[in-house]
């Protein structure tokens, strides 16, 4: 038996032979239907009332979340960014 702790080459060989750890190409292709569904769900979000105060001491302000959700719904170009990952 090979002691992989004392033999880095043996440890690397053991790792390389494990199929789950092989480097494989990755492609991300989110269907337009899924993106449309996300946009619809973001548009239907039922927002809670804002908590007193305008700082982050009690978590993320609702106004910030609304702005972020609107950006994802209207302005974020998923397919453009998806193409950058290819």
DSSP file (Angstrom, degrees, kcal/mol; ACC not computed):
  #  RESIDUE AA STRUCTURE BP1 BP2  ACC     N-H-->O    O-->H-N    N-H-->O    O-->H-N    TCO  KAPPA ALPHA  PHI   PSI    X-CA   Y-CA   Z-CA
    1    1 A X              0   0    0      0, 0.0     2,-0.4     0, 0.0     0, 0.0   0.000 360.0 360.0 360.0 136.9    0.0    0.0    0.0
    2    2 A X        -     0   0    0      8,-0.1     2,-1.0     1,-0.0     3,-0.1  -0.726 360.0-135.3 -90.8 132.8    1.3    3.5   -0.9
    3    3 A X    >>  -     0   0    0     -2,-0.4     4,-1.1     1,-0.2     3,-0.5  -0.765  18.8-171.4 -86.6 102.8    1.3    6.1    1.7
    4    4 A X  T 34 S+     0   0    0     -2,-1.0     7,-0.3     1,-0.2    -1,-0.2   0.678  79.0  65.3 -72.3 -16.6   -0.1    9.1   -0.2
    5    5 A X  T 34 S+     0   0    0      1,-0.2    -1,-0.2    -3,-0.1     3,-0.2   0.882 111.3  33.4 -71.1 -37.0    0.7   11.5    2.7
    6    6 A X  T <4 S+     0   0    0     -3,-0.5     2,-0.5     1,-0.2    -2,-0.2   0.588 117.8  56.6 -95.1 -10.6    4.4   11.0    2.4
    7    7 A X     X  -     0   0    0     -4,-1.1     4,-1.9     1,-0.1     3,-0.4  -0.829  59.2-175.8-124.5  92.6    4.5   10.6   -1.4
    8    8 A X  H  > S+     0   0    0     -2,-0.5     4,-2.4     1,-0.2     5,-0.2   0.828  85.5  56.7 -58.0 -34.0    2.9   13.6   -3.2
    9    9 A X  H  > S+     0   0    0      1,-0.2     4,-2.4     2,-0.2    -1,-0.2   0.911 107.3  48.2 -63.8 -41.3    3.2   11.9   -6.7
   10   10 A X  H  > S+     0   0    0     -3,-0.4     4,-2.3     2,-0.2    -1,-0.2   0.883 110.5  51.7 -65.9 -37.5    1.3    8.9   -5.4
   11   11 A X  H  X S+     0   0    0     -4,-1.9     4,-2.1    -7,-0.3    -2,-0.2   0.920 111.0  47.9 -64.5 -43.1   -1.4   11.2   -4.0
   12   12 A X  H  X S+     0   0    0     -4,-2.4     4,-2.6     1,-0.2    -2,-0.2   0.900 111.4  50.1 -64.2 -40.9   -1.7   13.0   -7.4
   13   13 A X  H  X S+     0   0    0     -4,-2.4     4,-1.4     2,-0.2    -1,-0.2   0.891 109.7  50.9 -64.9 -39.4   -1.9    9.7   -9.3
   14   14 A X  H  < S+     0   0    0     -4,-2.3     4,-0.4     1,-0.2    -1,-0.2   0.909 113.0  46.1 -65.0 -40.6   -4.6    8.5   -7.0
   15   15 A X  H >< S+     0   0    0     -4,-2.1     3,-1.5     1,-0.2     6,-0.3   0.921 109.2  54.4 -66.7 -43.7   -6.6   11.7   -7.5
   16   16 A X  H 3< S+     0   0    0     -4,-2.6    -1,-0.2     1,-0.3    -2,-0.2   0.781 104.3  55.7 -64.2 -26.3   -6.1   11.7  -11.3
   17   17 A X  T 3< S+     0   0    0     -4,-1.4     2,-0.7    -5,-0.2    -1,-0.3   0.557  82.5  99.2 -85.4  -5.7   -7.5    8.2  -11.6
   18   18 A X    X   -     0   0    0     -3,-1.5     3,-1.8    -4,-0.4     4,-0.3  -0.725  66.6-150.4 -82.6 115.3  -10.8    9.1   -9.8
   19   19 A X  G >  S+     0   0    0     -2,-0.7     3,-1.3     1,-0.3    -1,-0.2   0.811  92.2  61.6 -57.2 -32.8  -13.4    9.7  -12.6
   20   20 A X  G 3  S+     0   0    0      1,-0.3    -1,-0.3    -3,-0.1    -2,-0.0   0.725 104.2  49.7 -67.3 -19.7  -15.3   12.2  -10.5
   21   21 A X  G <  S+     0   0    0     -3,-1.8    -1,-0.3    -6,-0.3    -2,-0.2   0.334  80.5 120.6-104.0   6.8  -12.3   14.5  -10.4
   22   22 A X  S <  S-     0   0    0     -3,-1.3     2,-0.5    -4,-0.3    -5,-0.0  -0.415  71.4-111.7 -68.1 146.6  -11.5   14.5  -14.1
   23   23 A X        +     0   0    0     -2,-0.1     2,-0.3     0, 0.0    -1,-0.1  -0.706  45.1 176.7 -80.2 123.7  -11.5   17.9  -15.8
   24   24 A X        -     0   0    0     -2,-0.5     0, 0.0    -3,-0.0     0, 0.0  -0.945  35.4 -96.3-128.1 148.4  -14.5   18.0  -18.2
   25   25 A X        -     0   0    0     -2,-0.3     2,-0.4     1,-0.0    -1,-0.0  -0.309  37.6-153.5 -60.2 146.0  -15.8   20.8  -20.4
   26   26 A X        -     0   0    0     59,-0.1     2,-0.4     2,-0.0    -1,-0.0  -0.990  12.4-176.2-126.5 129.7  -18.7   22.7  -18.9
   27   27 A X        -     0   0    0     -2,-0.4     2,-0.6     2,-0.0    59,-0.1  -0.987  10.8-156.5-124.8 134.5  -21.3   24.5  -20.9
   28   28 A X        +     0   0    0     -2,-0.4     2,-0.3    54,-0.2    57,-0.1  -0.949  21.0 162.6-110.7 124.0  -24.1   26.6  -19.4
   29   29 A X        -     0   0    0     -2,-0.6     2,-0.5     2,-0.0    -2,-0.0  -0.780  15.8-168.1-141.8  92.2  -27.1   27.1  -21.6
   30   30 A X        -     0   0    0     -2,-0.3     5,-0.1     1,-0.1    52,-0.0  -0.716  29.1-117.4 -84.8 123.6  -30.2   28.3  -19.7
   31   31 A X    >>  -     0   0    0     -2,-0.5     4,-1.6     1,-0.1     3,-0.8  -0.286  14.6-124.9 -61.3 143.6  -33.3   27.9  -21.8
   32   32 A X  H 3> S+     0   0    0      1,-0.3     4,-2.8     2,-0.2     5,-0.2   0.846 111.0  63.1 -56.1 -35.5  -35.1   31.2  -22.6
   33   33 A X  H 3> S+     0   0    0      1,-0.2     4,-2.1     2,-0.2    -1,-0.3   0.883 102.4  49.1 -58.0 -39.8  -38.3   29.7  -21.1
   34   34 A X  H <> S+     0   0    0     -3,-0.8     4,-2.2     2,-0.2    -1,-0.2   0.889 111.2  49.0 -67.7 -39.4  -36.5   29.5  -17.7
   35   35 A X  H  X S+     0   0    0     -4,-1.6     4,-2.4     2,-0.2    -2,-0.2   0.894 110.4  50.7 -67.9 -39.3  -35.4   33.1  -17.9
   36   36 A X  H  X S+     0   0    0     -4,-2.8     4,-2.2     2,-0.2    -2,-0.2   0.907 110.0  50.9 -62.3 -41.5  -38.9   34.2  -18.9
   37   37 A X  H  X S+     0   0    0     -4,-2.1     4,-2.5    -5,-0.2    -2,-0.2   0.911 109.4  50.5 -62.4 -42.9  -40.3   32.3  -15.9
   38   38 A X  H  X S+     0   0    0     -4,-2.2     4,-2.6     1,-0.2    -2,-0.2   0.928 109.7  50.2 -60.7 -45.4  -37.7   34.0  -13.6
   39   39 A X  H  X S+     0   0    0     -4,-2.4     4,-2.0     1,-0.2    -1,-0.2   0.895 111.1  49.3 -61.2 -40.4  -38.7   37.4  -14.9
   40   40 A X  H  X S+     0   0    0     -4,-2.2     4,-1.4     2,-0.2    -1,-0.2   0.919 111.6  48.2 -65.2 -43.5  -42.4   36.7  -14.3
   41   41 A X  H  < S+     0   0    0     -4,-2.5     4,-0.2     1,-0.2    -2,-0.2   0.894 110.5  51.3 -65.6 -39.1  -41.8   35.4  -10.8
   42   42 A X  H >< S+     0   0    0     -4,-2.6     3,-1.1     1,-0.2    -1,-0.2   0.891 108.4  52.5 -63.3 -38.1  -39.6   38.5  -10.0
   43   43 A X  H 3< S+     0   0    0     -4,-2.0    -1,-0.2     1,-0.2    -2,-0.2   0.804 109.8  49.4 -66.7 -28.4  -42.4   40.7  -11.3
   44   44 A X  T 3< S+     0   0    0     -4,-1.4    -1,-0.2    -3,-0.1    -2,-0.2   0.345  79.8 136.7 -93.1   6.9  -44.9   39.0   -9.0
   45   45 A X    <   -     0   0    0     -3,-1.1     2,-0.8    -4,-0.2    -3,-0.1  -0.287  49.1-143.0 -58.6 133.2  -42.8   39.3   -5.8
   46   46 A X        -     0   0    0      0, 0.0     2,-0.2     0, 0.0    -1,-0.1  -0.876  22.0-153.4 -99.1 106.8  -44.8   40.3   -2.8
   47   47 A X        -     0   0    0     -2,-0.8     3,-0.1     1,-0.1     2,-0.1  -0.555   7.3-127.7 -85.3 142.2  -42.4   42.6   -0.8
   48   48 A X        -     0   0    0     -2,-0.2     2,-0.1     1,-0.1    -1,-0.1  -0.344  39.4 -85.3 -76.4 167.2  -42.6   43.0    2.9
   49   49 A X        -     0   0    0      1,-0.1     2,-0.2    -2,-0.1    -1,-0.1  -0.408  51.8 -99.0 -67.9 150.7  -42.8   46.5    4.5
   50   50 A X        -     0   0    0     -2,-0.1     2,-0.1    -3,-0.1    -1,-0.1  -0.483  37.3-121.5 -69.6 139.9  -39.5   48.2    5.1
   51   51 A X        -     0   0    0     -2,-0.2    11,-0.1     1,-0.1    -1,-0.1  -0.464  42.3 -82.1 -76.6 156.1  -38.2   48.0    8.6
   52   52 A X  S    S+     0   0    0     -2,-0.1    -1,-0.1     2,-0.1     3,-0.1  -0.285  99.4  35.3 -58.5 143.6  -37.6   51.2   10.5
   53   53 A X  S    S-     0   0    0      1,-0.1    -2,-0.1    -3,-0.1     5,-0.0   0.029  75.4-119.4  91.3 157.1  -34.3   52.8    9.7
   54   54 A X  S    S+     0   0    0      7,-0.1    -1,-0.1    -4,-0.0     7,-0.1   0.240  77.4  93.0-117.7  12.3  -32.4   52.9    6.4
   55   55 A X  S    S-     0   0    0     -3,-0.1     3,-0.4     5,-0.1     0, 0.0  -0.316  82.9-108.8 -98.9-173.9  -29.2   51.1    7.3
   56   56 A X  S >  S+     0   0    0      1,-0.2     3,-1.6    -2,-0.1    -1,-0.0   0.212  83.5 109.0 -98.8  13.5  -28.2   47.5    7.1
   57   57 A X  T 3  S+     0   0    0      1,-0.3    -1,-0.2     3,-0.0     3,-0.1   0.735  87.1  38.2 -66.8 -21.0  -28.2   46.8   10.8
   58   58 A X  T 3  S-     0   0    0      1,-0.5    -1,-0.3    -3,-0.4     2,-0.2   0.115 128.1 -82.5-114.6  20.1  -31.4   44.6   10.5
   59   59 A X  S <  S-     0   0    0     -3,-1.6    -1,-0.5     2,-0.0     2,-0.4  -0.683  81.0 -15.0 113.4-168.5  -30.5   43.0    7.2
   60   60 A X  S    S-     0   0    0     -2,-0.2    -4,-0.1    -3,-0.1    -5,-0.1  -0.567  73.6-115.3 -74.5 126.1  -30.8   44.0    3.6
   61   61 A X    >>  -     0   0    0     -2,-0.4     4,-2.0     1,-0.1     3,-0.5  -0.357  16.4-129.4 -61.6 139.5  -33.1   46.9    3.1
   62   62 A X  H 3> S+     0   0    0      1,-0.2     4,-2.7     2,-0.2     5,-0.2   0.864 108.3  59.3 -58.2 -37.5  -36.2   46.0    1.1
   63   63 A X  H 3> S+     0   0    0      1,-0.2     4,-2.0     2,-0.2    -1,-0.2   0.889 105.5  48.7 -61.0 -38.2  -35.6   49.0   -1.2
   64   64 A X  H <> S+     0   0    0     -3,-0.5     4,-2.5     2,-0.2    -1,-0.2   0.921 111.1  49.8 -66.7 -43.7  -32.2   47.6   -2.1
   65   65 A X  H  X S+     0   0    0     -4,-2.0     4,-2.9     1,-0.2     5,-0.2   0.889 109.5  51.6 -63.0 -39.5  -33.7   44.1   -2.8
   66   66 A X  H  X S+     0   0    0     -4,-2.7     4,-2.3     2,-0.2    -1,-0.2   0.926 110.8  48.0 -62.0 -44.1  -36.4   45.7   -5.0
   67   67 A X  H  X S+     0   0    0     -4,-2.0     4,-2.0    -5,-0.2    -2,-0.2   0.910 113.4  47.6 -63.2 -42.7  -33.8   47.5   -7.0
   68   68 A X  H  X S+     0   0    0     -4,-2.5     4,-2.4     2,-0.2    -2,-0.2   0.924 111.8  49.3 -64.6 -45.5  -31.7   44.4   -7.4
   69   69 A X  H  X S+     0   0    0     -4,-2.9     4,-2.3     1,-0.2    -2,-0.2   0.886 110.4  51.3 -62.2 -38.7  -34.7   42.3   -8.4
   70   70 A X  H  X>S+     0   0    0     -4,-2.3     4,-2.8    -5,-0.2     5,-0.6   0.885 108.0  52.4 -67.1 -37.7  -35.7   44.9  -11.0
   71   71 A X  I  X>S+     0   0    0     -4,-2.0     5,-2.4     1,-0.2     4,-1.8   0.943 112.0  45.4 -61.0 -47.3  -32.2   44.9  -12.4
   72   72 A X  I  <5S+     0   0    0     -4,-2.4    -2,-0.2     3,-0.2    -1,-0.2   0.871 117.0  46.5 -63.9 -36.1  -32.3   41.1  -12.8
   73   73 A X  I  <5S+     0   0    0     -4,-2.3    -2,-0.2    -5,-0.2    -1,-0.2   0.900 130.4  14.0 -73.8 -41.5  -35.8   41.3  -14.3
   74   74 A X  I  <5S+     0   0    0     -4,-2.8    -3,-0.2    -5,-0.2    -2,-0.2   0.807 131.2  27.6-107.9 -35.8  -35.2   44.1  -16.8
   75   75 A X  I  <<S+     0   0    0     -4,-1.8     2,-0.2    -5,-0.6    -3,-0.2   0.750  82.7 100.5-110.1 -28.4  -31.6   44.9  -17.4
   76   76 A X      < -     0   0    0     -5,-2.4     2,-1.1     1,-0.1     0, 0.0  -0.452  59.3-147.6 -69.4 127.5  -29.3   41.8  -16.8
   77   77 A X     >  +     0   0    0     -2,-0.2     4,-2.0     1,-0.2     5,-0.2  -0.756  19.2 179.1 -97.8  90.8  -28.4   40.2  -20.1
   78   78 A X  H  > S+     0   0    0     -2,-1.1     4,-2.8     1,-0.2    -1,-0.2   0.925  78.3  50.0 -59.2 -48.8  -28.1   36.6  -19.1
   79   79 A X  H  > S+     0   0    0      1,-0.2     4,-2.1     2,-0.2    -1,-0.2   0.852 108.7  53.1 -64.2 -34.6  -27.2   35.3  -22.6
   80   80 A X  H  > S+     0   0    0      2,-0.2     4,-1.0     1,-0.2    -1,-0.2   0.947 114.8  40.8 -62.8 -47.4  -24.5   37.9  -23.0
   81   81 A X  H  X S+     0   0    0     -4,-2.0     4,-0.6     1,-0.2    -2,-0.2   0.835 111.4  57.2 -71.3 -32.7  -22.9   36.8  -19.7
   82   82 A X  H >< S+     0   0    0     -4,-2.8     3,-1.1    -5,-0.2     4,-0.4   0.901 103.4  54.1 -61.3 -41.5  -23.5   33.2  -20.5
   83   83 A X  H >< S+     0   0    0     -4,-2.1     3,-0.9     1,-0.3    -1,-0.2   0.797  99.6  61.8 -66.4 -27.3  -21.5   33.5  -23.7
   84   84 A X  H 3< S+     0   0    0     -4,-1.0    -1,-0.3     1,-0.2    -2,-0.2   0.737 100.4  55.1 -69.0 -21.3  -18.6   34.9  -21.7
   85   85 A X  T <<        0   0    0     -3,-1.1    -1,-0.2    -4,-0.6    -2,-0.2   0.544 360.0 360.0 -87.8  -8.2  -18.4   31.6  -19.9
   86   86 A X    <         0   0    0     -3,-0.9    -1,-0.2    -4,-0.4    -2,-0.1   0.470 360.0 360.0 -83.1 360.0  -18.1   29.5  -23.0
